[in-house]
């Protein structure tokens, strides 16, 4: 029986083995889990931090097939040379060919950023940077930080960050290429390597022509207000190892490393608003108006005179707030009726050397002609043409709004030309009571703005939900060309109280000076108010989702003021409320700690236009920054979703 049992077990084992072999032979092997690991650098020539290097070619070897993506914009070589290095890939290797002989006794840094990725899954290898020296010593100090748009706190991706020695002349920024350079990553962060222990002046530049200098004042710029001296210090990092099954701490290991300082520089990039000044367009859109449009704002008005005329006509000038759009309204019928006018315009213009000089142009402006259809016209066409002729002789008027009126707004009258005379007795305001119209006291009129000649606000105190009717009698208004208005009438209803929610923001510290803008989901201002005693109050907001931005308005002009390099002026500080403010038909009050978060962590992610790249590798980099940055909590439990790495602040100044 024992022999039989042994044979039986042997037969069963053989059948199981055969079955397993059969299943294995018939199935198709799977490809395994998706590769989410970036390429790994195995070898480089020159070696990292090698000295006395004389080759003009760098060769890197990786553990898998690699590709270099967008090398021109993402790979930087510091210091910059007269030519652009050629970066190529072949198989598992990446090559960097320097176009010129390397400088003697110089530390070179090749920063690949996130340009190197594997061929199969396009996993990027982030923050790869290699340095070597053509002399016996290697400069190894660093400066790290972030570059943000000064007005919107948008990360400035792939901007050039560079330095000049503090001893360099003031003109170095525009006349000499940077001594050392790097580029920001997709989060606007940078690490500038290969520095000496000397003071530097630090800049960020939107380098349009890739010459590593600011030779065009239209290029966006950031500059740190004080010289920066890089340094280093020994530091201890505690690596916490967690049990993958329980999520509890298993081991804490301390290790030494070098912390490079400063590592939290904030560079606020701004547009100085430079535009060359010249005349863009001139025209005579109608018989009584001459229009001139300039390319840039101006501090002074041009001088206008009429050529070959015995006297100069009377006119009224309508202009934009920045004096770049001008409309001259003619009051003299002789000039209005003239088919052609010759005008001498004297104005300031930017020359090829970007300096202002006076220029005078003689311009011919022709009265627009109305094209009449040829051939015999029908009775309807003749009637329409007659009505058009009557309208042409009348002063155009529009009453707004045509629908609902906000409780904080005022109705307005807008005319087709500047008002010469206005008889307020011809203006009537009525309020609807049940089905009857009750006339209210005659309202006052005031110009909409100081420069507007054609738009007037109707001063009144509207009531929630009330319906009004605004009427203007015919011939009550005379325009500058002598035309008078036809009768006009418009009904409108004021929005109900429950159409609004109130928002109060209490800023900390409460001593700040400036204004708060309420933003929509597109990062565009909806309303703005000045902060009074640390409080910004918005009583009339439509129920919706909003965001908020505070501008430290140093010059009290109620708008963001950019920096100015020539004057050494930094842009005004900007803060974002870190979350969304949802108003759903109820009032809300929030405290806003301006300095609770570092500036690069304030702007809500939903508002960001320059979002960082996605993917597992990018998420890991956000959770585990480079240890030299010293901006994370090494004791945070990665298995605990409530545990968040802490972030260091950024130095604004």
ABEGO torsion letter per residue (X at the ends): XAAAAAAAAAAAAAAAAAAAAAAAAABBBBAEBBBABBBBBABBOBBBGBBGBABABBBBBBABBBBBBGAAAABBBOBBBABBBBBBBBEABBBBBBABBBBBGBBBBBBAEAABBBAAAGBBBBGBBBBBBABABBBABBBBEBBBBAAAGBBBBGBBBBBBBAABBAAAAAABBBABBBBBBAAGBBBBBGBBBBBBBBBBBBBAAGAGBBABAABBBBBBABBBBBBBBBBBBBBBBBBAAAGBBABBBBBBBBBBOBAABBBBBBBAGBBBBBBABBBBABAABBBBBBABBBABBBBBBBBGBABBBBBBBBBBAAGABBBBBBABAAAAABABBBBBBBBBBBBAAGBBBBBBBBBBBBBBBBBBBBEBBBAAAAAAAAAAAAAAABBBBBBOBABBBBAABBBBBBBABBBABBBAAABBBBBBBEABBBBBBBBBBBBABAABAABBBBBBBBBBGBBBBBBBBBGABBBAAGBBBBBBBBBBBBBBAAABBBBBBBBOBAABBEBBBBBBAAGBBABBBBBBGGBBBBABBBBBBBBBBBBBBAAGAGBBBBBBAAAGBBBBBBBBBABBBBBBGBBBBBBBBAAABBAAAABBAAABABBBBBEAAAAAAAABBBAAAGABBAABBAABAABBBBBBBBBAX
